[in-house]
Amino acid sequence: MAKEARASNEEIQYLIDLMRATAKVTRPVTVDQVVDFSFPTKARKNRAGALKENGGAMFEFEGRQIPSELNEIVDPKRTVLLVWDMQNDQAGGSFNKEALIHNAPPLIGAAAKAGIKTVYTRQTPFLWKDEAVTWIRRAMRDQKVDRPEKLKPRRLHGSFGWNIMEPFKPGPDDLVIDKRRPSMFVGNEFETILHNRGATTIVMIGCTTDGGVEMTVRDGHNRGHLMVIARDCVGTYTEEGHNAALKRIERFADVVDSEQLIDIWRR
């Protein structure tokens, strides 16, 4: 088949991107390597459609695809939304409570419409008599008491502070997990849920940013999950603690605005 006229640099770069997107090459490609390469006009148009459909940003590495763009990372087929401890005690006591009430429900709704499974948590601590020694000692230090009997009572199952705030109430298809520890990867069935759904990405919102949110992000990252935080849907008791935690979290997660996620999930 006769070749068409030599392609421009712009067309060549487009073809490079095209080959990467359609998994035709799995190693680095330079412009010089494809200077003499061109497709017939019809094939070029067909492949252009494939590129647009694909998004064109997946990296091929050792036989695996590595997502690059946010729309690939939070693809509904691979994503679970984790709504962390949006309880009256934590969310209700956050410095940015009003922002949470404004921003989180639309994101939760967009996830549901996109078919993303939403998992809620409720922090349900042990009573002090059943708690680990390490936690009792730390609490005595934090509360500045000299005897365990003087510790303040913990949040009780079914109490007002334990309940999820009304604006964030779970829907009938959502899962709710009562947990004991400030990490989603300790002592519950969350990883089984991820496995059952084939999910590799966890989008996380909730409270507190400098507590369970940060700890879960670190643990999830270390377990090989793609972690995403909606910065305007997480909160804690002080703005200083919130901002410092988000800065630390950026090492282990994509920190984005909720509107970006909503836009992707509505496509």
N, C-alpha and C positions, 0 to 999 in steps of 0.2 A: 504494500500500500504506500502510495506517495506521501511524503511528509508535507505538512502545511508550512507556510512561511515561518521562519524562526520567531519564537515567542519573545515578547518584551520581558524585561526584568520583573515587572509587576505580575505578568501572567505566569512567569516561571515560579515566583514565590507562591503564587496562588496554587499552582500544581503541587508544590512541595507540601503545603498545608493540606491539600486535598488527599495526597497519598498517605500522609500521616493519619488523617481523620478516617480514612477507609481501610486502615490497617494494611496498606500495601507495603509499607516499610516499617521496620522496627528498630532501625539504627539511625543516627544522625544523617541528615541529607543537606548538602550545600547547594547553593545556586549553580556553582560551576559544574556539579555532577549532572545537572539536568538542563544545561544550556541548549543542547540539541534535541531535547525531548519535547514533544507536543502531541496533543490528542486531536483527532478530527473534531470539528465544531460540535457535532451532535453529542459525542462522548463527553466533551468538556462540559456541556450543559447538564448532561445526566449526572456527572460527578459533582458538579456544582450544587445540584439539588441534594445529593447525598451529604455534602459538607454542611449545608445549612441545616439539614435534618439532624445531623449528628452533633452539631455544635462546634466541632473541629478543635477541641481542646484536650481530649484524652491523650495522655502520654502512653506509649507502648514501651514496656520495660520487662525483659526476661519473660515474655509470654503473658504478661499481665497488663491490664489497663489501669492507669492511675488518673483519677479525676483531677482536673485543674481548676475549672471554672465552678463558681458557686452553684449554678444550675445543675451541674453534674453531681456535685457532692450531695445536694439535698434532693436528688431525684426521689419522688414519692415511693418508687419501688424498693429503694434501699434505706428508707429513713423511718425513724421512730421519733415522735415528739415526747420529750420528758418534761412534765410540769412538776417542778420540785417544791414541795412544802409550801404551797400557796394557802397556808393556814392563817387563821385569825391572829395567832401570836406572832408569826414571822412576817407575813405579807402585811398584816394590819399594823405592825410596828415599824415598817420600813420608812426611811426618810422620803422615799419616792412612791409612796402608796398610790397617790392619785395617778401618777404616770403608769404604774402597773395596771390599774383599773382601766385606763384609757387604751393602752397598747396591747395587752396580752389577749383579751377576748377575741379581737379580730384575727390574730395569728392562730389561735386555737381553732377558730371557725374555718379559716382557710385550710388548715391541715386536715380537718375532717372532710371538707369538700374534695380535697385531693386524694382521699383514701388513705391518709397516713394514720397509722395506729398511734393513739395518744395514751400515755401511761402517766398517771398521777401518783404522787407519794404523799404520805402523811407521816411526819416524824412522831413516833410512838415510843418514847423511851421506857426502859425498865424502871420499875419502882426502885428506890435506893436499896432496899433490902435484897434485890435480885441483881444489882449492878456489879460490874467488875471493879476490883480494888483500884485500878488505875484511874477510872472515871470518878470514883468517890474521892480519892486524894486530890485530883485536879479541881473538883468542885469545891472542896474544903478550902483550897488555896484561893480560888477565884472569889468565893463568898466570904473569905476571911473569918472562918469559924474553926473552933478547935475540936469539935466533936461531930461525927457523922449525923448524930441525932438532931443537930442544929441546922442541917441543910434544908433549904426551901423545898417544899413538895414539888414533884415534877408534874408536867402536863399529863392529865389523865385522859385515857381513851373515852371519847364521847363528850368531853368538856367543850365549852365554847372556844377556847384557845386552840384546841386540837382540830376542830372542824375546818374544812376548806372554805375560804371566803366566798360569799355568794356570787360575785362576778366571775369566778373561775370554776364554778361547779362542774364536775364531770358529766358527760353525756352518757346515754345508755350503752353505747358501744365502747366506751373508754374503760381502761383497766385502772384499778386503784390498789396500791401496795402500801401496807403499813410496815414501816421499817424502824430499826433500832439505831442505826449508825449513820453518820454524815457522809456516806458513800453509797452509791447505788450498786456497788459491786461487792458488798459485804452482807451476807446473811439473808438473801432473798432470791426470787426466781427471775430477776430481770434478764440475766444473760440467756436463760432458757427461752424467754420471750423473743429476744433478738435472734437467736438461732432459729426458732420456729418460723419467723417471718423473713429470714434471710437478710436481715437489716445490718448494715455496716456503718450507718451514720446516725448519730444521736444529736438532734437539735434540742437544746435545753433552755428552759426559762424557769423563773421562780426565785425562791429565797432560802438561804441567804447567799449573796454573791461571794462573801469572804468565808463562808462556811461550807455547807454541803455542795453548793454549785462548783466552787473551785476544786474541792476534793474529788468530786465525781469526774470532772473534766480531766484531772491528772490521772486518775485511775483508768478512765476510759481510753485515754491516749496510750497509756502503757500497755493496755490490752489489745491495741491495734484498731480501735474504733476511730472513725472520723468524728470529731466533736465540733459542734457549731453552737455559739451562744448568741442570742438576740439581746444586744446590750441594753435596749430600752424596755426589756421585759424581765430583767433580773433586778434584785434590790437587797438591801440590808439596812441595818439600823442607823448607819452614819454614811454621809456622802464620801468622807475621806476613806473609810474602809471599802466602800463600793468601788471607787476609782482605782485604789491601789490593787484590789483583787483583779479587776478587769485587765490591768497592765500585766499582772503575772499570768493570767489566763491566756493572753495572746501568744504565749510560748507554746501552748498545747492545743489551741482551738482557733477556728475562724470566728472572729467576733464581728457581727454584722448588725444592721438595723432590721427591725421586724418588717418594715415595708419591702425590703429586698426579698425576703422569704415569701411574703404574701404575693408579690408580683410574680415570682417564679411558680408558685403553686396554683396560681389562677390561670396560667397559660393553657 
